[in-house]
Amino acid sequence: MDLEVNYDKLNSKDEAYSQVKEAITPELLAKFQVKAELSYKEDQIIAKGKGFELVLNFTDHSCQVNLTLSLLLKAFRSKITSALEKQIKRIV
């Protein structure tokens, strides 16, 4: 797990899931020069692209972020992680 964001503004994982689902879009990920396809499962959002995988797991109290990057994208890990953290904290 790369990052864990506790729910401050929302009360349940269902609320957090629906709000984050609206905020994490292919356009947001395109800011990092990553084309990603989003898939939605129960309590989980997955974004996969070439050399990029983002998994958001929603627990009762927090959103857990797992980020896997290819060798070419590893230099941008901190930038991507901080941008995701900022976006998720703004919502949850």
FENBELTA-V806185 format. One record per residue. PSI is psi in whole degrees, -180 to 180 (999 if undefined). OMEGA is omega as a letter, one per 40 degrees, with the letter a starting at -180 (* if undefined). D_LAST is the distance of its C-alpha to the last C-alpha in whole Angstrom. Layout:
BEGIN
psi/omega/d_last
PSI/OMEGA/D_LAST
PSI/OMEGA/D_LAST
END
This chain:
BEGIN
psi/omega/d_last
129/a/18
-27/a/17
145/i/14
124/a/11
116/i/8
150/i/7
119/i/5
-39/a/6
-23/a/5
159/a/6
-20/a/9
163/i/10
-28/i/9
-42/i/11
-45/a/9
-43/a/6
-48/a/9
-38/i/10
-43/i/8
-35/i/8
-38/i/12
-29/a/12
-37/a/11
103/a/13
165/i/16
-31/i/20
-40/i/20
-44/a/17
-27/i/19
-22/i/22
-22/a/21
17/a/22
42/i/25
125/i/24
121/a/25
145/i/23
130/a/23
139/i/20
147/a/20
124/i/18
174/i/19
121/i/18
23/a/14
136/i/15
130/a/15
129/i/18
120/a/19
138/i/23
-177/a/25
113/i/28
17/a/28
131/i/24
126/i/22
126/i/18
123/i/17
116/i/13
132/a/13
119/i/11
-176/a/12
-26/a/12
-9/a/10
167/i/9
123/a/9
130/a/12
126/i/13
124/a/17
125/i/19
126/a/23
150/i/25
172/a/28
-38/a/31
-29/a/31
-10/a/27
-28/i/27
-24/a/27
6/a/24
-49/a/22
-38/i/21
-45/a/20
-45/a/18
-44/a/16
-37/i/15
-41/i/14
-43/i/12
-45/i/10
-45/a/10
-45/a/9
-42/i/6
-35/i/5
-31/a/6
-51/a/4
999/*/0
END
